[in-house]
Each structure stands twice: as structure tokens, then as C-alpha cells.
Amino acid sequence: MAGVTRTSRITWALLTALLAVPASALAEERYAVVIGANVGWANDKPLRHAESDAEHVRDVLVELGGFSADRVHLLRDPDTTEVRALLRKMSGWLRAGRGDTLLFVYYSGHADARHLHLRGEPLSHEELYAMLRDSPGRVRLGVVDACRSGSIVDTKGGRPVATFESQVVDELEVNGLALLTSSGADELSQERRALAGSVFTHHLVSGLRGAADANEDGKVTLSEAYQHAFQRTEADTAATPVPQRPAFRYELKGQGEVVLTWLERASATLVLPRVEGERYVVVDRAERRLAAEGRTQPERELLLALAPGDYHVKRVGAESVESAAVKLEAGSRVAVTGLAFEPRPLSSGLLKGRPEDTGDPAELRDWRRDEALRLLAAGEARAALRLFDQVLKEVPDDAASLRGRARGLVRLAEAYERTGDKGREHRALRAAIAADPTLPEDPDFLRRYQQLQEEEATQARDETQRAEALLEFQRNPRLGRIWGVGLDLFSSRGVMVIAATYVARKDLFPYVALDIGFGGIDAGTRWSLVNSRFSPFLGAGVHVGVPGLGSDNASIGVGGNNITTDPKRPGDIPAEEVFNLNLHLDAGLQYVAEGGFFIDAGLGLAIYPKDGSPHLQLLPIIGAGWLF
């Protein structure tokens, strides 16, 4: 393979050698798939005019190219499933064709070095090329107006690859494949606000309307159309930061040329004079859309084939613009030399801006949508969203505005991400997906979508855990408490016992206690057995008496005998025997209110030494307190 876009002179010589032979007969059946996609993938700066460029191509094919309207299929912002299905259906129609057939496929939108940036599963250049190559049509023509579109021959947004070497085989009938692209494999394709469209497509359509008819035979061939688009695109972008040089891949075989348009089919014709280098631009009555452009030459008149209607013809000089209104009737042939041109200020440009004076709501909606795409491409997401919302308020199901709004919300989410505002970031991303449900299929959005799902799953888990924790706290108010204080009226820890408790876990409560009644200190732990307000508990502790600390008349009633500090009560058990030193095991029921107040009730078994052997004493437990 070798590069084929080195210079316009080499390109023209090669195409002339390949195609400058007598024209062959018109293919009897012509089919076209014309695709325009403004928005692209999530990381693309939206285009404004790809879809209107596709409309211009559709119009010129139907008006001048021998394509019946029902065989030209215009797809605005389609997904790849639609494109694949239509191309497969086209193959069936071509296979069933009665004679020679021609398939024309046009794409205007974003791309990279490998894929067209359409919705859905990515469509690669290799797949598109294979579809064209394997199509049963006798002649297959592809035009790709996208950044670095030379990648399909050699793509609007990718990395460079080599162009393909052109070759020709001497056969009687023209057949095979030709691909034209708006730029080389390492170049960007440009839209121009002044042209309201792509530079390449503008000149291609102008060429097909007559500006490319170099030999004045009333027919525009493939080679003439490409040469005109190549030269004008190269010249118009030469001084820009990203010069653009269209490319081609030519696999047509045989003798003759492929005629793309016949100027004799025109409903009306505008004639440009035989003078040197005057530029004429034809715009519609509202001065918002370009119809064609031509540059005069002294050796020939230039014919521009147009549909009947009201136009403005603008003669554009280096330092001046002149404008003349013209009405083209069906069958008319009007020379611009007979028009009354009036000077216009240079600041007025070629096209008007906001259509405030038209009174046409649809035109205003179109302007708002285009302007929103421009603002979005310039990084002004909030301003773009306001315009998209104005359109959607009038037409809620406007697909282009919904897709544009989704991209604006993605830009907002990126801004929220930079400030660390996860809540607003997630809300913006979810709103974007609601506006454009195909976003998760977007390769540029896939990483962000996966991240969103992971973060939302984590957030959902956290919320579930918080809800479960709240429910558990409602069931068990011990949770969330750190420490507590309690008072036992009497228990296995003594009489009038002040206890300080630490909440080690929801079910484990170590404590230290001061026994005021019998005099001593106690330490141990209690276990809550059930995660509930009411819970059985078990406990174990050690009591050590402190001489001189207790009361003189403290006692615990235990059936027929009391444990008492009063020596005057015969038959009772002296407190020092039990509480001088004991190990006690406790069991009972505890209730904890929502505020942390608790009540304990149960029995304790004190194990203490007497006469050199262990003794047992059963004791009641009655106490209360608070957990904090």
C-alpha cells in the first residue's frame, strides 16, 4: 500500500489516468444510504451540521443523480443496528436488480482511526469497507466525511494509517468499489460556521450541482467531483491550524466513468460568468442555509443546478460582500450578470444568525438546537442545556435535542466530579442516561458508566447497612452506646452498688462497681444474649470486701435467713462471710429503653470460702441505670 494524497497534482494525474475515458451508460438502478450524526460519542465535541450535510447530499442525488426518492434512505443519528440492517436489505435489493446497479453510501459525523461514532455497538471502518466490497452492486461508492476519515482508505477523530494503493484492470464494464474521504488518516475534518456545514461536503455538493463540470459536458463524474472537492477543501483549509487534504481508495475496474449527476436534470439553473476568480455563494431565502458555491473561470461559464425557489446570490470578495435576490422558476436559466447586486457589510457574513424575524417556530427550534450544539462543543454546557430544554419544552421527543442534552449532562457530571460532588455527579449522569438510554453502549461512556454502577452499588450497600443499623438499633438500643452507670438495690455484687459499665460490643458489658452497703469493690462482665430491647443476660464477677466501707445495718433478704451486717440479729448470715471475697455467677432479664434507661432483674449465685471449703448462696438481683 502507498499514500495517495501527497499533492493535488499527483492526485489529479492519477484520477485522470484512471477515469478520463468516455462515459459509460448510466446504471439503471441506483440506491443510496445517507447518514448524518451530529452528536457522536460521549467524549466528542458535537457537530452542528453533519445531519444537514446529509440532507444536502440526499437532495442532490435525487434532483440530479438519477436516484429515485424511495431508493435514497436518509438516516439521522442512527444506531449501528439500523445501519447494518439497511445495508443488508440493500444487498437483497441489489441482488434482485434487473440490470446494472449502483450503491452510494455517505456518512457525515464523528469517527476515530477504527470506528464510526454512531450509537450502539461500534461499527468499524473494516466492517463498512467489507459491506461495500461484498455488496452485489456493480458499482459501490462510499463517501466518508469525518475527521481522519482517510483511515478507511488508508477517519472525523482518530490516528493515521496508510492509504491504499489505487489500481485499475482493463475490463469492458466499470465495476468495483471507490471510496472518497474528507481528510487523510491523520487529519481533522472541519465544519465552518460561515458554510453551515462541512467544508468537504459543501464543495462536494457544489461540485455535483455543476461547479465540478470541468469539461462542460453537462455531466459530473466521480473523478470531477472528487477533484473539485479536493482542490477547494485543500485551498480553504490551507491557512487553518488543521489543513485538510481529502483522500481516496479506487478499486473500480474497466473502461468508462461513473457519472454522478446530470445537469440537464436540473429544474433551474444559475449561470456564472466567464471571468477570473469571482466567488459566488447561493443561500436560501432566509439566508441560513447554503445551496451551492462556484468560482468563475475565464475559459468557461459555470452552471449551478438548483431546485426552484427563492435564493440570495452573494458575490464574495476579499474585502466586500454583494447580495442579490433571485427567484428561480421551474425550467428557468438565470445569469447572475443580470441580477441587481447590492453591497452588504462584511460583518453580515454569508449566513444570518438567530432567525427572530421569520415567525417560523420550526426554524427557531432548529436554530436553538444548532446553537446548543455549538455551545456544547465550546464547553458551555449549562447554556447549551437551557437551549435544549427550550426545544424539548415544545417538542418533548426531539431525538437530536435529547441526545444533545445527554451530552451536556455528561459535561456537567465531569465538572461535579472535579469538585468532588458525587451526589450531583451521579444525578447528572442518571439524567443523561434517561435522556439518551443508548449512552451505556457508548465506548467513550462505558468506563464512566461502570464507575457509576460501582459507586451506586457501594452507596446502595452503605444505605442498606445504615438502614439495617437503624433497624438493629431500634431493636437493640444498647447499640451506639459507649458507657453506662447503674444502681443495684441489691444483687450478687452487694447492696446499694454503684456500677460503671463500658460497652465493649453490642453484647458484652465489662464493669467495675462500688458496694456501699456491704463494703467492697466488684469487677466482672455481663453478656446480653439476644439482640433486642428485652434480653436474657449472663454475668460473672469477683467481689472483694473493703473493711470499714460498709453500712452497719445493710441486709439482703434470702428466704428464712438474711445476709446482714447487723450482729444483733441471730440466725442471719454475717455479710463478711459472703462478701469478704466471692465469685458470683448471674442470670436474669434486662430491658433497655430507646433513651438508654435499663432495668435488671434476676438471680445471682455467690461462691465464697468458709471453714476451708466453698459455700454457695443464692441472691436476688434488682437494679437500674442508663447507657450513654
FIVOVEX-963619 format. One record per residue (C-alpha): residue in three letters; y, x, z. Coordinates in steps of 0.1 Angstrom, whole numbers, plus 5000, padded with zeros to 4 digits. Example, Ala and Ser with C-alpha at 12.3 -4.5 7.8 and 13.67 -1.06 7.14 Angstrom:
<titors>
ala495551235078ser498951375071
</titors>
This chain:
<titors>
met500050005000ala503550114993gly507049985002val508749784976thr512249714989arg513750064986thr516649974963ser517749674943arg517449884911ile513849964917thr513149604928trp514749464897ala513049704874leu509649624889leu510149254887thr511449274852ala508349474841leu506149214857leu507848894847ala510248944818val508048784792pro508148434775ala507848144799ser504547974803ala504047594803leu505147404834ala502347354859glu501546984856glu501246914893arg503447074919tyr503147044957ala505347184984val505247235022val508747295035ile509047395072gly512147435093ala512147525130asn515447595149val514247645185gly511347895183trp509648025214ala510948045249asn512548385245asp514148325211lys517748265207pro517847925190leu518847895153arg521247635142his520447585105ala516747655099glu515947285096ser518947205074asp517947505052ala514547345048glu516347025037his518347215011val515147374997arg513347034996asp516346874978val516547144951leu512747134945val512846754940glu516046744919leu515447044896gly511947184902gly509646924888phe508246824923ser507946454928ala509346344962asp506046224975arg504546574970val507246764989his506446755026leu509246845049leu508246935084arg510946975111asp509947175141pro506247105136asp503347245157thr500847465141thr498147195142glu500346985118val500947285095arg497247375094ala496247015088leu498746965060leu497747285042arg494147185044lys495046845030met497047015002ser493947224993gly492046904987trp494746754965leu495047074945arg491247094941ala491246744927gly494246814904arg493846714868gly495347034853asp497447334863thr498647314899leu501347504918leu501747524956phe505147614971val505347695009tyr508647765026tyr509347855062ser512647905080gly512647985117his511748255141ala508848505138asp507748845150ala505549105134arg502448895138his503248525142leu505548245131his507248105162leu506047745160arg504947505187gly501247515196glu498547785191pro500248075173leu499948085135ser499748445123his501048595091glu497548695082glu496348325086leu499248195065tyr498648455038ala494948375038met495648005034leu497848075004arg495448324989asp492448094992ser494247784981pro492747634949gly496247604933arg496547814901val499947944913arg500847984950leu504348074961gly505348154996val508948205009val509448315045asp513048325058ala512548485092cys513548795110arg511549095098ser509748855075gly508649155054ser505649175078ile503848905058val504249115027asp504549435041thr508748875097lys512848615118gly511948865151gly509149155151arg508049515143pro507849695110val504649715089ala504249855054thr504949635024phe502249564999glu501949724965ser502549494936gln500149484907val499549294875val496449224854asp496749134817glu495348774816leu496348494794glu497448244821val499648314850asn497748264882gly497648404917leu500048454946ala503648564952leu505448594985leu509148634989thr510748715023ser514348725035ser514149075050gly512049385054ala509449435080asp511949605104glu515049395097leu516649085111ser517448775090gln520948645096glu522448295099arg526148265091arg528348005107ala530548015076leu527547925055ala526047675079gly522747835071ser520648145065val522248405042phe518948445022thr518148075018his521747995009his521648244980leu518048134970val519147774968ser522347864949gly520248064925leu517847784919arg520847554912gly521847784884ala523548094899ala520448294891asp520048194854ala520748544842asn519648484805glu521448144803asp518247964790gly518747674814lys515747784835val515547974868thr512348174871leu510748334901ser512048674892glu515648554885ala515648354918tyr514348654938gln516748904921his519748684927ala518848624964phe518048994969gln521349114954arg523548864972thr521848895005glu521949275004ala525649264995asp526649005021thr524949185049ala525649545040ala528549585063thr526949405093pro525249575122val521849445108pro521849495070gln519249275053arg517049355023pro514649085011ala511049195002phe508249054981arg504549064975tyr503448994940glu499848914931leu500348704900lys498248784870gly498748704834gln501448664808gly504548454812glu506748354840val506848094867val509747864862leu511047724895thr513947494883trp515247344850leu518947304850glu518647034823arg517146804850ala520446814869ser522146474874ala525546654873thr526747004865leu529747214877val530747484852leu532247814865pro534448004840arg533848334822val535948564844glu535248864865gly534148824901glu535548494913arg533648334942tyr533247954942val531747774971val530847404968val530747195000asp530146825007arg532946565011ala533046615049glu533346995044arg530447055068arg527547155046leu527347395017ala525747274985ala525847594963glu527747914957gly528348104925arg530148424914thr531548434879gln530848694853pro532948764821glu529948754798arg528748404806glu529548064820leu527847984852leu526347634857leu525647494891ala523347194890leu524246934917ala523446584928pro526046324920gly528646284948asp531946384962tyr532546754968his535147014976val535147334954lys536647634972arg537847944954val537448224979gly539548534975ala539848844997glu543048705013ser543148345002val541148015000glu541947744975ser540347404976ala539947124951ala538246784954val535846674927lys533746364921leu530546434901glu529246124884ala525646104871gly525346284838ser528846454842arg529646814833val532846924850ala534647254845val536347394876thr539147524854gly540347164851leu540447104889ala543747094909phe543247374935glu545547384965pro545947674989arg544347655023pro545047875053leu542348145058ser541848025093ser540447695080gly537347885067leu534747735044leu533547465067lys535147235092gly534247225129arg533846915151pro533846605129glu536246405151asp537946215123thr534846095104gly533945795127asp530345865119pro528245875152ala525246035135glu527446315121leu528946375156arg525446385171asp524446645145trp527446855153arg526746835190arg523146935185asp524147225163glu526947335187ala524547315216leu522147545198arg524947785191leu526047785228leu522447835239ala522048135216ala525248275231gly523848245266glu525947945277ala523047735289arg525047485311ala527547405283ala524647365259leu522747125282arg525846905285leu525846855247phe522146805245asp522446535272gln525246365253val522946335223leu519946225244lys522045955261glu522445795226val519045885212pro516645955241asp513746055219asp515746305197ala513046575194ala515346865185ser517646795215leu514646765238arg513347095226gly516747255229arg517247105264ala513947255275arg515147605263gly518447555282leu516547465314val514347785309arg517547985307leu518847815339ala515547895356glu515848255347ala519348265364tyr517948095395glu515148355396arg517648635395thr519348485426gly516048425444asp516448045444lys512847945440gly513347585446arg515947535418glu513947765396his510847555399arg512747225394ala514347365363leu511047485348arg509347145356ala512246965340ala511947195309ile508247105306ala509046735310ala511546765281asp509046965259pro505446925270thr504347185245leu506147465264pro503047575283glu501447665249asp504347895240pro503248255242asp506648365255phe506548095282leu502848145292arg503548425318arg506248215334tyr504047905334gln501248085350gln503648225376leu505047875382gln501547735387glu500648015411glu503847975431glu503547605432ala499847635443thr500947865471gln503747625480ala501347335480arg498947535502asp501747615526glu502847255527thr499347135533gln498947385561arg502247275576ala501146915573glu497846995589ala499547195616leu501846895624leu498846665625glu497046905647phe500046935670gln500246565672arg496546555682asn496946855705pro500346925720arg499147245735leu499747405701gly503047575697arg503447625735ile503747975749trp503647945787gly503447685814val503947615851gly501947385873leu501347255908asp497947185923leu498046945952phe494547075960ser491947245939ser489447535939arg492547755938gly493847625971val496347375985met499847345971val499147605945ile501947715921ala500347845889ala501948025859thr499947985827tyr500048185794val498948005762ala496848275745arg495348035720lys495247665715asp492047655737leu492547955761phe494947955791pro494848255814tyr496848215846val497948365879ala498648135910leu500148145945asp498147955971ile500747835996gly498547616017phe495647846025gly497548166018gly496448375989ile496648455952asp494348345924ala493748465888gly491548335861thr491448135829arg490747785816trp489247675783ser490147345765leu487047225748val488546965724asn491546975700ser493046655714arg495546525739phe492646445762ser490246735766pro487546845789phe488147185803leu486147465820gly487647735842ala486748035862gly488848235887val488948465917his490848375949val491948645974gly493448546007val496748696020pro496948696058gly500048526073leu500948356040gly499348016045ser500347696064asp499047616099asn497747266090ala496647276054ser493347106045ile491246966017gly489046666024val485446726012gly483246436024gly482446456061asn483946796066asn487346926057ile488347276048thr491247336072thr493547596087asp493747396120pro491347546146lys491647246168arg489547036145pro485947086155gly483347036128asp485747126099ile485247446078pro487647726085ala489747796054glu489448166058glu485648146053val486147986018phe489448116006asn489548466021leu487548565990asn485848345964leu484748305929his485247945916leu484047765886asp485947455875ala485347155852gly487446845846leu489646655822gln493246745811tyr495746525795val498846675777ala501746455766glu503846535735gly506546695756gly504046925772phe503546745805phe499946775817ile497746625844asp494446785855ala491546615874gly488146745881leu485846935904gly485547305914leu482647495928ala483747775951ile481248065957tyr482048265988pro480148506012lys479148406047asp476748596070gly475848826042ser474848566017pro476648345991his477647996000leu478747705978gln481547455983leu482447165960leu486147095958pro488346835941ile490946925915ile494246735913gly497246895896ala500046855871gly502647065853trp504447145820leu503647365790phe506647515772
</titors>
